Amino acid sequence: MRGKQQPIKTAEGMALVRAIEAQRPEGVRICYDPIARSLVNRIRFTLSKLVIDSGIYGLMFRGVIEFITARERYIDDFLKACLSEGLDQVVILGAGFDTRAYRIEGIEKTRVFEVDHPATQEVKLKRLRKVIDPLPDHVTFVPMDFNTQTLGERLPASGYDEQGKTLFIWQGVTMYLTSEGVDSTLVFITNHSRLGSAVIFDYFYSETLRDMKAVRWITRAIGERLIFGIDEGQIEPFLTRRGFRDIHNATTGELKRLYFIGPNARRPISTGIAIASARVGKTGDQSMPSYNPAPAT
């Protein structure tokens, strides 16, 4: 079980990376989150920026910062593509200090459900209200203790519509769950969302988790214990068996080709982790068009 304060520390750590990346010039930064800096401690931001800008963190944890920023950008781009095709709801699972509901153009036309542990959500709301007050009506905060409650209990009780076309964003969560926890979430998505709804999530390769040296390295970098992984090359059968189609696996090689070009070409990106996206329904069912990301310009 993760400690009460650990998700808050992880959420702030991810927001720190986004806030620091946002300080880069427009033509250089990989992702852009203008709200993130307001969600993190000022002293921690200054110290973290000094460490990252010095290159020390990159030497210790090669490519971790780059993956976090590329993951943010890729999921942003996927969300924008889904919004352009027509979307009724966005469900952000383990939302942490995610700010997509407040900075992605067009998302205000949907219902957004931010699902997270009450302790993390309380801290986020306190900080968020300092920069966005009142909070927008299209966002519903769903406090949920993942150890004792289920999505089937909490989401419908909060106004979630099973008939709406929905995107589930599940960022930075699967690796801390048991296989049963991952399966229960995927079962909820396939059984309680409209045909053509989508999910996007990142995951570690099982091979990476079996490499004890890699596990120690990653755990030190993110401050969390890793539990769940999927064998490399097996994401398509894994999701197909669970009722998904239009499966795409974005490897770090693909993220490198998409975003680390021009002035960022020499920035490394860590391996052993990928981002999967898929639609609800079997092959042949009607759904939203597949997402085909274009390289950054």
C-alpha positions, 0 to 999 in steps of 0.5 A: 500500500502506498503511504498517504503522503507518497501520492502527493509527493509524486503528484508534486514531482510530476508538476515540478517537471512540467513547470520547469519544462514550461520555462524553456523557450517556445521552440525548445520545450516539449510540453507546456503547462502554464499552471503547474508552477502555481501548484508546487512549492516555490523553494522546491521549484527553485532548487529542483530547477537548479539541479535539473538545469545543472545536468546533475539529475540527468547524469544520475537518472538519464532520460527520466525527465525527457520521458515525463515531458514526452508523456505529457505532450503525447497524452495532450496530443491524444486528448486534443485528437479525441476532442476534435473527433467528438467527446462527451466526457474525460475521466482522469484516473489518479489525477494528481496535479494534472491540469489538462481540464484547465488548459486544453482548448475545447475540453470545457465543452465536455464533462471532466471527472478527476478521480484521486485519493482524498488527501491528494485531491484536498491539497490540489484543490487548495493550491488550484483555487489560488490561481483559478477561482471559482473552479470551472463547472465542467470539472467534477472532483471524485475523491476515491480511496482505491483500497476500499472503493471502486470506480463502479461505486464512485463514478456513477454517483458523481454524474458519470454517464455510461452512454457518453463517449469517454476518454480515460486518461490513466497516467503514471498509475499502472506500475504501482497497481496489482494485476488485479487492480489493473484488470478491474479498471480495464473491465470497468472501462469496457463494461461501463463506457460507450462503444468507441470510448478510449483509454490511454495509459503508460506502463513498464515492460515486465522485462524492465521490472525483472532487471533489479538494477533497472528497478533500483534506478527507477525507484530512486528516480521516482521515489515509488515501488514498482509492481506491475508490468506487461511483457514487451510486444504483448500489449496488443493481445493483452488489450484485445483479450480485455475488449479493446481495439485500435491498439497503438503502442507508443514506444520511447523510440516513437516519442523520440522521433515525434518530439526530440528533433531540432534543438532537442535531438540530443536529449536522451529518453529512458527506455523500458516504458511505453504509452498504450492507447485503445478503443472500446470494442472488437475489431469491426465495431464503429469507433472514433478514428485511430490516432496517428500522431505527427512529428513536432514542428 
